[in-house]
Amino acid sequence: MLNKKTVDDLKNLKGQKVLVRCDFNVPLKDGVIQNYNRIDGAIPTIKKLLDGGAKVILCSHLGKPKGEPLPEMSLAPVAPALSERLGVNVKFVSDPKVTGEETRKLAAELKDGEVLLLENTRYRAEETKYGKEDSAVEYAKELAALCDDNIFVNDAFGTAHRAHCSNVGVTKFCKENVVGYLMEKEIKFLGEAVENPVRPFVAILGGAKVSDKINVINNLLEKVDTLIIGGGMAYTFLKAKGEEIGNSLCEEDKLDYALEMINKAKERGVNLLLPVDHVEGKEFSNYTESKVVDTIDAGWSGFDIGPKTIENYKKALEGAKTVVWNGPMGVFEFEKFAEGTLEVCRAVADLKDATTVIGGGDSVNAVKRLGFADKMTHISTGGGASLEFLEGKELPGVAAADNR
């Protein structure tokens, strides 16, 4: 793991005030939480602090209110969900200033083992402007002051690729800055999978666009034994090779790059796999006419990998010891075009003695929807952050924590 201090390095927590950056960016519908995964993911770190007798202050963003106190993006629904899971009454005040007078009073009066949840950190426009505006430094100071400039724990991997006030700014004013259990797990699995993989190491990349994963492809070709490509992005690669792709998704300005990556794979001895057959459709719909073809017909679009490709990809996964998967193989949200993603997902889930790491929103959703989540070693909580990790970038939210 990266050489960062974690919550386990904190000593003598009793009576200490701790500010924790969580990821409570949960889906809401009419004020009701639709999915509790992110809340559940934060519980071990919070419990560790409470068991040590700390006074805990939690903060998070929700959505993109862009500096406006929008009621539909309030963290109010999260407080009762936390109370139920922690067995502690989580205090909350609807504070458009986030660090306003009433919030400061509650923070000052917190007793050992008590919890306060702050309002949406993005109710303040300064939150996303750290390093760009002086007012953001002041906001970071206000957040740190709530815990008496004492201890900060970052457990929000989902925002680790951003340098905001509540995950990076506060570290400049707190005495101790560590990562929580969720962040530690992300760094461990993603970091070790990419930087110190047990071989054979297979990466699977899917999704719509090559442009979303340019640096990921380039970085992984330096590290993997096999790179499997599916999804809409595969058609840019196929066109670069001179194949007919009909009306399939294609980024014309990335054809040269795709060819460059194909050549790089050859030079490095990496097995780069592309679809050899497809499930094509007339229209972007689950009810469109569809058929399996080796080459996309004019006027049709490729919406999933075909049966021969599925077999190729499954064969390439046999015996893999490390697998990183980011992005579906087709338009998996349509049942008609979900087979490729389902079969690859099953093949990864069935691997024995392998470390399997799933990252990126769509592939995580696919794994969960298809019922294979409990068979994967690690499912990343950060879409953009996990992508940037795979690119080999330093994440500001990780870098800001104290070194051991």
Secondary structure, DSSP 4 states (H G I P E B T S, - for coil): --SB-BGGG----TT-EEEEE------EETTEES--HHHHHHHHHHHHHHHTT-EEEEE---S--TTS--GGG-STTHHHHHHHHHTS-EEE---TTSS-HHHHHHHHHPPTT-EEE---GGGSGGGGGTTT-HHHHHHHHHHHHHTTT-EEEE--GGGTTS--TTTTGGGGT-SEEEE-HHHHHHHHHHHHHHHSPPSSEEEEE-SS-SGGGHHHHHHHTTT-SEEEE-STTHHHHHHHTT---TT----GGGHHHHHHHHHHHHHHT-EEE--SSEEEESSSSTTS-EEEESSPPTT-EEEEE-HHHHHHHHHHHTT-SEEEEES-SS-TTSGGG-HHHHHHHHHHHT-SS-EEEE-SHHHHHHHHHTT-GGGSSEE-S-HHHHHHHHTTPPPHHHHTSPB-
